[in-house]
Amino acid sequence: MALPSSELTPDNCVFVMIDHQVGLMQFLSSIDPMLLKNKILGHAKTAKALNIPVVMGTSWPLGPNGPTMPELTALFPEVSVVDRPFVNFWNDETSRKAVEATGRKKLVISGLATEVCAAFPALAALRDGYEVYVVMDASADFNPFIQDVTMTRLASAGVIVTTWVAVLAELAANTEINGKHIGRLLSEHMGQYQASMNNFLGTAQNAEAVRAGVGLIGHPPIPMAMD
C-alpha cells in the first residue's frame, strides 16, 4: 500500500477530472447515477472552494461518450476542456502539458470509466514520478466487480485510492478555518450529513452561530439522494 510523502494541501495538488461525460454517465452502473453525480460534484466543488487548479479532459466527445457534464463546465467556466484522440489521457501531449503547467506533483485523479480513464493515466503518471491519488467514488465503471479489480490494481501499483470526502477532509485540515466548506459541501452532497445538519440547525441553541460559521446562510441544504 502506498504511503503518501505528505498530506494533501490546497497548494500541493491538482485535480485531474477525466471524461466525466454525459454519455458515460448513462451506462456505468457500478454506482447509482444520482449518487455518482453527487460525489463528482462534491469532489469538484472541493477544488472550487479551496482554489485548487483543475484540469478536465474528454475522450470521443462527438461519439457516444458525449460532452462533459454541464454542471462541471458551469462550475469551471475558466477551464478549457481538452478533447483528445488518445484513450490514455497521459499519452495526449496537450492533456499532459496542462497538468505539468500547474507545477503540482500530487495528482488527484477521477474519471469515467475507472478501469481506463482513471487507471491508465494514474499508472502512467506514477511511472513518471508523480504521487497519484484516485478518487474511487467520483469515478465509476460497468459493474462493481470491475471497480473492485481496478482498485486492487491501483493500490498494488502504489496509487493512493481514496474517496471525495476523505480528500475534502484532508484538504480542509482545520475546521475553524475551513469548517464552512466541510459543512456546506457535505450538506449538499452527502445525504446522511444533510439530515444530521438539518436536525442540529433545528434544535441546537447555538444553531445560528454554527449556521454562520459553516457558511450555510443563503445556502440551505438541497434535498439529495441518500448515500
C-alpha positions, 0 to 999 in steps of 0.5 A: 500500500502506498504511503503518501510523502505528505498530506494533501494541501490546497497548494500541493495538488491538482485535480485531474477530472477525466471524461466525466461525460454525459454519455458515460454517465448513462451506462456505468452502473457500478454506482447509482447515477444520482449518487455518482453525480453527487460525489463528482460534484462534491469532489469538484466543488472541493477544488472550487472552494479551496482554489485548487487548479483543475484540469478536465479532459474528454475522450470521443466527445462527438461519439457516444461518450458525449460532452462533459457534464454541464454542471462541471463546465458551469462550475469551471467556466475558466477551464478549457476542456481538452478533447483528445484522440488518445484513450490514455489521457497521459499519452495526449501531449496537450492533456499532459502539458496542462497538468505539468503547467500547474507545477503540482506533483500530487495528482488527484485523479477521477474519471469515467470509466475507472478501469481506463480513464482513471487507471491508465493515466494514474499508472502512467503518471506514477511511472513518471514520478508523480504521487497519484491519488484516485478518487474511487467514488467520483469515478465509476465503471460497468459493474462493481466487480470491475471497480473492485479489480481496478482498485486492487490494481491501483493500490498494488501499483502504489496509487493512493485510492481514496474517496471525495470526502476523505480528500475534502477532509484532508484538504480542509485540515482545520475546521475553524478555518475551513469548517464552512466548506466541510459543512456546506459541501457535505450538506449538499452532497452527502445525504446522511450529513444533510439530515444530521445538519438539518436536525442540529440547525433545528434544535441546537441553541447555538444553531445560528452561530454554527449556521454562520460559521459553516457558511450555510446562510443563503445556502440551505441544504438541497434535498439529495439522494441518500448515500 
